[in-house]
Amino acid sequence: MLTTETITVEEALEELGEQIDSLRDALQDLDEGTEQAASLRDRIDRLSYWRNGLEWHVSEGDWTEETQFTVGAMTAGEEAMMHREIPSGAEDDMEIRVWFVAASVEAAPFVEEDLTETFHNVASLHPAAVKWLEAKANSLSTASDSGNRPSESSPATDSEATSTPEAGSTT
């Protein structure tokens, strides 16, 4: 991995809550009918969805607030190996997203030695948790002037990318 970040569910929920609150504060200063207000509402909805997915795993699944994830930015070789593992018939964006997350998460309760086994475990997660993990990996993969480090305003929080991992970023 080029770089990694380890985060607990509790830290992730706190981070998402702070981002949602900040966006809600910014929304209060805008005219409700503007495109900017609509964009902020969409971001609030997306972040709330991710938060709800993480909360679901704590309340209904086997995660706790102390559950840790180490998410990383893949090297070119790691990404090539991921694509080698993806079955040739995999064209669905969600299926490719699951492969991307399986390859991008270095340590978590669902990670196995074998990428295919990890893929099957990731496939059983709440879709919102998968999308949050994907956004975390994307934020680490976004090169900036200071290198492959997440910035204060990262793609994981600002907007959700719309292309697949094959194109270099994910949804």
LUMRO-7621 format. One record per atom (N, C-alpha, C): atom name; x, y, z. Coordinates in steps of 0.2 Angstrom, whole numbers, plus 5000, padded with zeros to 4 digits. Atoms other than C-alpha are relative to their C-alpha. Example, Ala and Ser with C-alpha at 12.3 -4.5 7.8 and 13.67 -1.06 7.14 Angstrom:
BEGIN
+------+------+------+------+
: atom :   px :   py :   pz :
+------+------+------+------+
:    N : 5004 : 4994 : 5000 :
:   CA : 5062 : 4978 : 5039 :
:    C : 5004 : 5006 : 5000 :
:    N : 4996 : 4994 : 4999 :
:   CA : 5068 : 4995 : 5036 :
:    C : 4996 : 5005 : 5003 :
+------+------+------+------+
end
This chain:
BEGIN
+------+------+------+------+
: atom :   px :   py :   pz :
+------+------+------+------+
:    N : 5004 : 4994 : 5000 :
:   CA : 5000 : 5000 : 5000 :
:    C : 5004 : 5006 : 5000 :
:    N : 4996 : 4993 : 5000 :
:   CA : 5006 : 5018 : 4996 :
:    C : 5000 : 5003 : 5007 :
:    N : 5001 : 4997 : 4994 :
:   CA : 4999 : 5024 : 5012 :
:    C : 4994 : 4997 : 5003 :
:    N : 5006 : 5003 : 4997 :
:   CA : 4986 : 5018 : 5025 :
:    C : 4998 : 5005 : 5006 :
:    N : 5003 : 4996 : 4994 :
:   CA : 4975 : 5025 : 5039 :
:    C : 4996 : 4995 : 5004 :
:    N : 5004 : 5005 : 4995 :
:   CA : 4968 : 5015 : 5054 :
:    C : 4995 : 5005 : 5003 :
:    N : 5005 : 4996 : 4996 :
:   CA : 4952 : 5021 : 5061 :
:    C : 4995 : 4995 : 5003 :
:    N : 5005 : 5004 : 4997 :
:   CA : 4939 : 5014 : 5073 :
:    C : 4993 : 5002 : 4998 :
:    N : 5007 : 4998 : 5002 :
:   CA : 4920 : 5014 : 5070 :
:    C : 4998 : 5006 : 5004 :
:    N : 5001 : 4995 : 4996 :
:   CA : 4919 : 5026 : 5084 :
:    C : 5002 : 5007 : 4997 :
:    N : 4997 : 4995 : 5003 :
:   CA : 4931 : 5038 : 5076 :
:    C : 4996 : 5002 : 4993 :
:    N : 5004 : 4999 : 5007 :
:   CA : 4922 : 5036 : 5059 :
:    C : 4993 : 5003 : 5001 :
:    N : 5007 : 4997 : 4998 :
:   CA : 4905 : 5040 : 5067 :
:    C : 5001 : 5007 : 5002 :
:    N : 4999 : 4993 : 4998 :
:   CA : 4912 : 5055 : 5075 :
:    C : 5002 : 5005 : 4995 :
:    N : 4998 : 4996 : 5006 :
:   CA : 4920 : 5061 : 5059 :
:    C : 4994 : 5002 : 4996 :
:    N : 5006 : 4999 : 5005 :
:   CA : 4904 : 5059 : 5049 :
:    C : 4995 : 5004 : 5003 :
:    N : 5004 : 4996 : 4997 :
:   CA : 4894 : 5067 : 5062 :
:    C : 5002 : 5007 : 5000 :
:    N : 4997 : 4993 : 5000 :
:   CA : 4905 : 5082 : 5063 :
:    C : 4999 : 5003 : 4993 :
:    N : 5000 : 4998 : 5007 :
:   CA : 4905 : 5083 : 5044 :
:    C : 4992 : 5002 : 4998 :
:    N : 5007 : 4999 : 5001 :
:   CA : 4886 : 5082 : 5043 :
:    C : 4998 : 5006 : 5004 :
:    N : 5002 : 4993 : 4996 :
:   CA : 4884 : 5096 : 5057 :
:    C : 5003 : 5006 : 4996 :
:    N : 4997 : 4994 : 5004 :
:   CA : 4896 : 5107 : 5047 :
:    C : 4996 : 5002 : 4994 :
:    N : 5004 : 4998 : 5006 :
:   CA : 4886 : 5105 : 5031 :
:    C : 4994 : 5002 : 5001 :
:    N : 5006 : 4997 : 4998 :
:   CA : 4870 : 5108 : 5040 :
:    C : 5000 : 5007 : 5002 :
:    N : 4999 : 4993 : 4998 :
:   CA : 4877 : 5124 : 5047 :
:    C : 5001 : 5004 : 4994 :
:    N : 4999 : 4997 : 5007 :
:   CA : 4883 : 5129 : 5029 :
:    C : 4993 : 5001 : 4997 :
:    N : 5006 : 5000 : 5004 :
:   CA : 4866 : 5125 : 5022 :
:    C : 4995 : 5005 : 5003 :
:    N : 5004 : 4995 : 4997 :
:   CA : 4857 : 5137 : 5034 :
:    C : 5001 : 5007 : 4997 :
:    N : 4998 : 4994 : 5003 :
:   CA : 4866 : 5151 : 5026 :
:    C : 4998 : 5001 : 4993 :
:    N : 5001 : 5000 : 5008 :
:   CA : 4860 : 5147 : 5008 :
:    C : 4992 : 5000 : 4999 :
:    N : 5007 : 5000 : 5002 :
:   CA : 4844 : 5150 : 4999 :
:    C : 4998 : 4992 : 4998 :
:    N : 5002 : 5007 : 5001 :
:   CA : 4835 : 5133 : 4999 :
:    C : 5000 : 4998 : 4992 :
:    N : 5001 : 5001 : 5007 :
:   CA : 4832 : 5134 : 4980 :
:    C : 5006 : 4999 : 4996 :
:    N : 4994 : 5000 : 5004 :
:   CA : 4850 : 5135 : 4974 :
:    C : 5003 : 4993 : 4999 :
:    N : 4997 : 5006 : 5002 :
:   CA : 4860 : 5122 : 4966 :
:    C : 5005 : 4998 : 5006 :
:    N : 4995 : 5001 : 4995 :
:   CA : 4873 : 5124 : 4980 :
:    C : 4997 : 4997 : 5006 :
:    N : 5004 : 5003 : 4995 :
:   CA : 4860 : 5120 : 4993 :
:    C : 4998 : 4993 : 4999 :
:    N : 5002 : 5007 : 5002 :
:   CA : 4854 : 5105 : 4983 :
:    C : 5006 : 4995 : 5001 :
:    N : 4994 : 5004 : 4999 :
:   CA : 4872 : 5099 : 4983 :
:    C : 5002 : 4998 : 5007 :
:    N : 4998 : 5001 : 4993 :
:   CA : 4875 : 5101 : 5001 :
:    C : 4995 : 4995 : 5003 :
:    N : 5004 : 5005 : 4997 :
:   CA : 4859 : 5091 : 5005 :
:    C : 5001 : 4993 : 4997 :
:    N : 4998 : 5007 : 5003 :
:   CA : 4865 : 5077 : 4993 :
:    C : 5006 : 4998 : 5004 :
:    N : 4995 : 5002 : 4996 :
:   CA : 4881 : 5077 : 5003 :
:    C : 4998 : 4998 : 5007 :
:    N : 5003 : 5001 : 4993 :
:   CA : 4872 : 5077 : 5020 :
:    C : 4997 : 4993 : 4999 :
:    N : 5004 : 5007 : 5001 :
:   CA : 4861 : 5062 : 5013 :
:    C : 5005 : 4995 : 5000 :
:    N : 4995 : 5006 : 5001 :
:   CA : 4877 : 5052 : 5007 :
:    C : 5003 : 4999 : 5007 :
:    N : 4997 : 5001 : 4993 :
:   CA : 4886 : 5055 : 5024 :
:    C : 4996 : 4997 : 5005 :
:    N : 5005 : 5004 : 4995 :
:   CA : 4871 : 5050 : 5034 :
:    C : 4999 : 4993 : 4998 :
:    N : 5001 : 5007 : 5003 :
:   CA : 4869 : 5035 : 5023 :
:    C : 5006 : 4996 : 5003 :
:    N : 4994 : 5003 : 4998 :
:   CA : 4887 : 5030 : 5027 :
:    C : 5000 : 4999 : 5007 :
:    N : 5000 : 5001 : 4993 :
:   CA : 4885 : 5033 : 5045 :
:    C : 4995 : 4995 : 5002 :
:    N : 5005 : 5005 : 4998 :
:   CA : 4869 : 5023 : 5046 :
:    C : 5002 : 4993 : 4999 :
:    N : 4997 : 5007 : 5001 :
:   CA : 4878 : 5008 : 5038 :
:    C : 5005 : 4998 : 5005 :
:    N : 4995 : 5002 : 4994 :
:   CA : 4892 : 5009 : 5051 :
:    C : 4996 : 4998 : 5006 :
:    N : 5004 : 5001 : 4994 :
:   CA : 4879 : 5011 : 5065 :
:    C : 4996 : 4993 : 4999 :
:    N : 5004 : 5006 : 5001 :
:   CA : 4869 : 4996 : 5058 :
:    C : 5005 : 4994 : 5002 :
:    N : 4995 : 5005 : 4999 :
:   CA : 4885 : 4985 : 5059 :
:    C : 5001 : 4999 : 5008 :
:    N : 4999 : 5000 : 4992 :
:   CA : 4887 : 4990 : 5078 :
:    C : 4993 : 4997 : 5003 :
:    N : 5006 : 5002 : 4997 :
:   CA : 4868 : 4987 : 5082 :
:    C : 4998 : 4994 : 4998 :
:    N : 5003 : 5006 : 5003 :
:   CA : 4864 : 4973 : 5071 :
:    C : 5005 : 4994 : 4998 :
:    N : 4994 : 5005 : 5002 :
:   CA : 4881 : 4965 : 5066 :
:    C : 5004 : 4999 : 5006 :
:    N : 4995 : 5002 : 4994 :
:   CA : 4896 : 4960 : 5076 :
:    C : 5006 : 5005 : 5001 :
:    N : 4995 : 4995 : 4998 :
:   CA : 4906 : 4976 : 5076 :
:    C : 4998 : 5004 : 5006 :
:    N : 5001 : 4996 : 4994 :
:   CA : 4908 : 4987 : 5091 :
:    C : 5003 : 5007 : 4998 :
:    N : 4998 : 4994 : 5001 :
:   CA : 4913 : 5005 : 5092 :
:    C : 5008 : 5000 : 4999 :
:    N : 4993 : 5001 : 5000 :
:   CA : 4931 : 4999 : 5095 :
:    C : 5003 : 4996 : 4994 :
:    N : 4997 : 5004 : 5005 :
:   CA : 4932 : 4989 : 5079 :
:    C : 5004 : 5005 : 4995 :
:    N : 4995 : 4996 : 5004 :
:   CA : 4947 : 4995 : 5068 :
:    C : 5000 : 4998 : 4993 :
:    N : 4998 : 5001 : 5007 :
:   CA : 4950 : 4996 : 5050 :
:    C : 5006 : 5003 : 4998 :
:    N : 4994 : 4997 : 5003 :
:   CA : 4966 : 4999 : 5041 :
:    C : 4999 : 5000 : 4992 :
:    N : 5002 : 4999 : 5007 :
:   CA : 4962 : 5006 : 5024 :
:    C : 5006 : 5003 : 4996 :
:    N : 4994 : 4998 : 5003 :
:   CA : 4975 : 5009 : 5011 :
:    C : 4999 : 5002 : 4993 :
:    N : 5000 : 4998 : 5007 :
:   CA : 4979 : 5017 : 4994 :
:    C : 5005 : 4994 : 4997 :
:    N : 4997 : 5006 : 5003 :
:   CA : 4984 : 5002 : 4983 :
:    C : 5006 : 5003 : 4995 :
:    N : 4995 : 4999 : 5005 :
:   CA : 5000 : 5002 : 4973 :
:    C : 4998 : 4998 : 4993 :
:    N : 5002 : 5002 : 5007 :
:   CA : 4999 : 5000 : 4954 :
:    C : 5000 : 4992 : 5000 :
:    N : 5000 : 5008 : 5000 :
:   CA : 5004 : 4981 : 4957 :
:    C : 4994 : 4997 : 5003 :
:    N : 5006 : 5002 : 4996 :
:   CA : 4991 : 4979 : 4970 :
:    C : 4994 : 5000 : 4996 :
:    N : 5006 : 4999 : 5004 :
:   CA : 4978 : 4986 : 4959 :
:    C : 5000 : 4995 : 4994 :
:    N : 4999 : 5005 : 5006 :
:   CA : 4984 : 4975 : 4944 :
:    C : 4998 : 4993 : 5003 :
:    N : 5002 : 5006 : 4997 :
:   CA : 4982 : 4960 : 4956 :
:    C : 4993 : 4999 : 5001 :
:    N : 5007 : 5000 : 4999 :
:   CA : 4965 : 4965 : 4961 :
:    C : 4996 : 4998 : 4993 :
:    N : 5003 : 5001 : 5007 :
:   CA : 4960 : 4966 : 4942 :
:    C : 5001 : 4993 : 4998 :
:    N : 4999 : 5007 : 5002 :
:   CA : 4967 : 4949 : 4940 :
:    C : 4996 : 4995 : 5003 :
:    N : 5005 : 5005 : 4996 :
:   CA : 4956 : 4941 : 4953 :
:    C : 4993 : 5001 : 4998 :
:    N : 5007 : 4998 : 5001 :
:   CA : 4940 : 4950 : 4947 :
:    C : 4998 : 4995 : 4994 :
:    N : 5003 : 5004 : 5005 :
:   CA : 4930 : 4937 : 4937 :
:    C : 4999 : 5004 : 4993 :
:    N : 5001 : 4997 : 5007 :
:   CA : 4929 : 4941 : 4918 :
:    C : 4993 : 5003 : 4999 :
:    N : 5007 : 4998 : 5001 :
:   CA : 4910 : 4943 : 4919 :
:    C : 4998 : 5006 : 5005 :
:    N : 5002 : 4995 : 4995 :
:   CA : 4910 : 4956 : 4933 :
:    C : 5000 : 5007 : 4997 :
:    N : 5001 : 4993 : 5003 :
:   CA : 4903 : 4972 : 4926 :
:    C : 4996 : 5004 : 5004 :
:    N : 5004 : 4996 : 4996 :
:   CA : 4891 : 4978 : 4939 :
:    C : 5005 : 5004 : 5004 :
:    N : 4996 : 4995 : 4996 :
:   CA : 4898 : 4994 : 4948 :
:    C : 5000 : 4997 : 5007 :
:    N : 5000 : 5003 : 4993 :
:   CA : 4893 : 4986 : 4965 :
:    C : 5005 : 4995 : 5001 :
:    N : 4995 : 5006 : 4999 :
:   CA : 4903 : 4970 : 4962 :
:    C : 5007 : 5003 : 4999 :
:    N : 4993 : 4997 : 5001 :
:   CA : 4918 : 4980 : 4956 :
:    C : 5002 : 5004 : 5006 :
:    N : 4999 : 4996 : 4994 :
:   CA : 4916 : 4991 : 4971 :
:    C : 5002 : 4995 : 5006 :
:    N : 4999 : 5005 : 4994 :
:   CA : 4916 : 4976 : 4983 :
:    C : 5007 : 4997 : 4999 :
:    N : 4994 : 5002 : 5002 :
:   CA : 4932 : 4970 : 4974 :
:    C : 5005 : 5005 : 5002 :
:    N : 4996 : 4994 : 4999 :
:   CA : 4940 : 4987 : 4976 :
:    C : 5001 : 5000 : 5008 :
:    N : 5000 : 5000 : 4993 :
:   CA : 4936 : 4987 : 4995 :
:    C : 5004 : 4994 : 5003 :
:    N : 4996 : 5006 : 4997 :
:   CA : 4942 : 4969 : 4998 :
:    C : 5008 : 5001 : 4999 :
:    N : 4993 : 4999 : 5001 :
:   CA : 4959 : 4974 : 4990 :
:    C : 5003 : 5006 : 5004 :
:    N : 4998 : 4994 : 4996 :
:   CA : 4960 : 4991 : 4999 :
:    C : 5000 : 5000 : 5007 :
:    N : 5000 : 5000 : 4993 :
:   CA : 4957 : 4986 : 5016 :
:    C : 5005 : 4995 : 5003 :
:    N : 4995 : 5004 : 4998 :
:   CA : 4972 : 4979 : 5024 :
:    C : 4999 : 4996 : 5007 :
:    N : 5002 : 5003 : 4993 :
:   CA : 4965 : 4975 : 5042 :
:    C : 4993 : 5002 : 5002 :
:    N : 5007 : 4999 : 4998 :
:   CA : 4947 : 4973 : 5047 :
:    C : 4997 : 4993 : 5002 :
:    N : 5003 : 5007 : 4998 :
:   CA : 4936 : 4959 : 5055 :
:    C : 4998 : 4995 : 4994 :
:    N : 5002 : 5004 : 5006 :
:   CA : 4931 : 4953 : 5037 :
:    C : 5006 : 4998 : 4995 :
:    N : 4994 : 5001 : 5004 :
:   CA : 4949 : 4953 : 5030 :
:    C : 5003 : 4993 : 5001 :
:    N : 4997 : 5007 : 5000 :
:   CA : 4956 : 4935 : 5025 :
:    C : 5007 : 5000 : 4997 :
:    N : 4993 : 5000 : 5004 :
:   CA : 4973 : 4930 : 5018 :
:    C : 4998 : 5000 : 4993 :
:    N : 5002 : 5001 : 5007 :
:   CA : 4964 : 4926 : 5001 :
:    C : 4996 : 5006 : 4998 :
:    N : 5004 : 4994 : 5002 :
:   CA : 4957 : 4941 : 4992 :
:    C : 4993 : 4998 : 4998 :
:    N : 5006 : 5003 : 5002 :
:   CA : 4943 : 4930 : 4985 :
:    C : 4995 : 4999 : 5006 :
:    N : 5003 : 5001 : 4994 :
:   CA : 4938 : 4926 : 5003 :
:    C : 4998 : 5006 : 5003 :
:    N : 5001 : 4993 : 4998 :
:   CA : 4939 : 4944 : 5008 :
:    C : 4994 : 5003 : 4996 :
:    N : 5005 : 4998 : 5004 :
:   CA : 4928 : 4948 : 4993 :
:    C : 4993 : 4998 : 5003 :
:    N : 5006 : 5003 : 4998 :
:   CA : 4915 : 4936 : 4999 :
:    C : 4997 : 5003 : 5007 :
:    N : 5002 : 4997 : 4993 :
:   CA : 4915 : 4944 : 5017 :
:    C : 4998 : 5007 : 4999 :
:    N : 5002 : 4993 : 5001 :
:   CA : 4914 : 4962 : 5010 :
:    C : 4993 : 5000 : 4997 :
:    N : 5007 : 5001 : 5004 :
:   CA : 4899 : 4956 : 4999 :
:    C : 4995 : 4999 : 5005 :
:    N : 5005 : 5001 : 4995 :
:   CA : 4890 : 4952 : 5015 :
:    C : 4999 : 5006 : 5005 :
:    N : 5001 : 4994 : 4996 :
:   CA : 4892 : 4970 : 5023 :
:    C : 4994 : 5004 : 4997 :
:    N : 5005 : 4995 : 5001 :
:   CA : 4879 : 4984 : 5023 :
:    C : 5003 : 5004 : 4994 :
:    N : 4997 : 4996 : 5005 :
:   CA : 4881 : 4993 : 5006 :
:    C : 5003 : 5007 : 5002 :
:    N : 4998 : 4994 : 4998 :
:   CA : 4883 : 5009 : 5015 :
:    C : 5007 : 5000 : 5003 :
:    N : 4993 : 5001 : 4997 :
:   CA : 4898 : 5003 : 5025 :
:    C : 5005 : 4998 : 4994 :
:    N : 4995 : 5002 : 5006 :
:   CA : 4906 : 4996 : 5008 :
:    C : 5001 : 5007 : 4997 :
:    N : 4999 : 4993 : 5003 :
:   CA : 4903 : 5014 : 5001 :
:    C : 5005 : 5004 : 5004 :
:    N : 4996 : 4996 : 4995 :
:   CA : 4911 : 5022 : 5016 :
:    C : 5007 : 4998 : 4999 :
:    N : 4993 : 5003 : 5001 :
:   CA : 4926 : 5010 : 5015 :
:    C : 5003 : 5002 : 4993 :
:    N : 4997 : 4998 : 5006 :
:   CA : 4928 : 5014 : 4997 :
:    C : 5002 : 5007 : 4999 :
:    N : 4999 : 4993 : 4999 :
:   CA : 4927 : 5033 : 5000 :
:    C : 5007 : 5001 : 5004 :
:    N : 4994 : 4999 : 4996 :
:   CA : 4941 : 5031 : 5013 :
:    C : 5006 : 4998 : 4996 :
:    N : 4995 : 5003 : 5004 :
:   CA : 4952 : 5021 : 5001 :
:    C : 5001 : 5005 : 4995 :
:    N : 4999 : 4995 : 5006 :
:   CA : 4949 : 5034 : 4987 :
:    C : 5003 : 5006 : 5003 :
:    N : 4997 : 4993 : 4997 :
:   CA : 4953 : 5049 : 4999 :
:    C : 5008 : 4999 : 5001 :
:    N : 4993 : 5002 : 5000 :
:   CA : 4970 : 5040 : 5002 :
:    C : 5004 : 5000 : 4994 :
:    N : 4997 : 5001 : 5007 :
:   CA : 4973 : 5037 : 4984 :
:    C : 5000 : 5006 : 4996 :
:    N : 5000 : 4994 : 5003 :
:   CA : 4970 : 5055 : 4979 :
:    C : 5007 : 5004 : 5001 :
:    N : 4994 : 4996 : 4999 :
:   CA : 4987 : 5063 : 4975 :
:    C : 4999 : 5007 : 5000 :
:    N : 5001 : 4993 : 4999 :
:   CA : 4989 : 5080 : 4981 :
:    C : 5007 : 5003 : 4999 :
:    N : 4993 : 4997 : 5000 :
:   CA : 5004 : 5093 : 4981 :
:    C : 5004 : 4997 : 5006 :
:    N : 4996 : 5002 : 4994 :
:   CA : 5009 : 5085 : 4998 :
:    C : 5000 : 4992 : 4999 :
:    N : 4999 : 5007 : 5001 :
:   CA : 5008 : 5067 : 4991 :
:    C : 4993 : 4996 : 5001 :
:    N : 5006 : 5004 : 4999 :
:   CA : 4996 : 5053 : 4994 :
:    C : 4997 : 5000 : 5007 :
:    N : 5003 : 5000 : 4994 :
:   CA : 4989 : 5059 : 5010 :
:    C : 4993 : 5003 : 5000 :
:    N : 5006 : 4996 : 5000 :
:   CA : 4971 : 5064 : 5014 :
:    C : 5001 : 5007 : 5002 :
:    N : 5000 : 4993 : 4999 :
:   CA : 4968 : 5082 : 5014 :
:    C : 4994 : 5002 : 5005 :
:    N : 5006 : 4998 : 4996 :
:   CA : 4956 : 5092 : 5026 :
:    C : 4994 : 4999 : 4996 :
:    N : 5006 : 5000 : 5004 :
:   CA : 4944 : 5092 : 5012 :
:    C : 5001 : 4994 : 4994 :
:    N : 4998 : 5006 : 5004 :
:   CA : 4945 : 5074 : 5004 :
:    C : 4994 : 4998 : 4996 :
:    N : 5005 : 5003 : 5004 :
:   CA : 4935 : 5065 : 4991 :
:    C : 4995 : 4996 : 5004 :
:    N : 5005 : 5004 : 4995 :
:   CA : 4928 : 5054 : 5005 :
:    C : 4995 : 5004 : 5003 :
:    N : 5005 : 4996 : 4996 :
:   CA : 4919 : 5069 : 5012 :
:    C : 4997 : 5005 : 4995 :
:    N : 5002 : 4994 : 5004 :
:   CA : 4917 : 5082 : 4998 :
:    C : 4995 : 4997 : 4995 :
:    N : 5005 : 5003 : 5005 :
:   CA : 4909 : 5071 : 4984 :
:    C : 5002 : 4993 : 4999 :
:    N : 4999 : 5007 : 5002 :
:   CA : 4907 : 5054 : 4978 :
:    C : 5002 : 4999 : 4993 :
:    N : 4998 : 5001 : 5007 :
:   CA : 4916 : 5049 : 4963 :
:    C : 4995 : 4996 : 4996 :
:    N : 5005 : 5004 : 5004 :
:   CA : 4906 : 5042 : 4948 :
:    C : 5003 : 4995 : 4996 :
:    N : 4997 : 5005 : 5005 :
:   CA : 4918 : 5031 : 4939 :
:    C : 5002 : 4994 : 5004 :
:    N : 4999 : 5006 : 4997 :
:   CA : 4923 : 5013 : 4943 :
:    C : 5007 : 5000 : 5001 :
:    N : 4993 : 5001 : 4998 :
:   CA : 4940 : 5007 : 4950 :
:    C : 5004 : 4999 : 4994 :
:    N : 4996 : 5001 : 5007 :
:   CA : 4945 : 5002 : 4932 :
:    C : 5002 : 5007 : 4997 :
:    N : 4998 : 4993 : 5003 :
:   CA : 4945 : 5021 : 4928 :
:    C : 5004 : 5004 : 5005 :
:    N : 4996 : 4997 : 4996 :
:   CA : 4955 : 5025 : 4943 :
:    C : 4997 : 5003 : 5006 :
:    N : 5003 : 4998 : 4994 :
:   CA : 4942 : 5030 : 4956 :
:    C : 4993 : 4997 : 5000 :
:    N : 5006 : 5004 : 4999 :
:   CA : 4926 : 5023 : 4962 :
:    C : 4994 : 5004 : 5003 :
:    N : 5006 : 4997 : 4998 :
:   CA : 4908 : 5027 : 4967 :
:    C : 4999 : 4998 : 5008 :
+------+------+------+------+
end
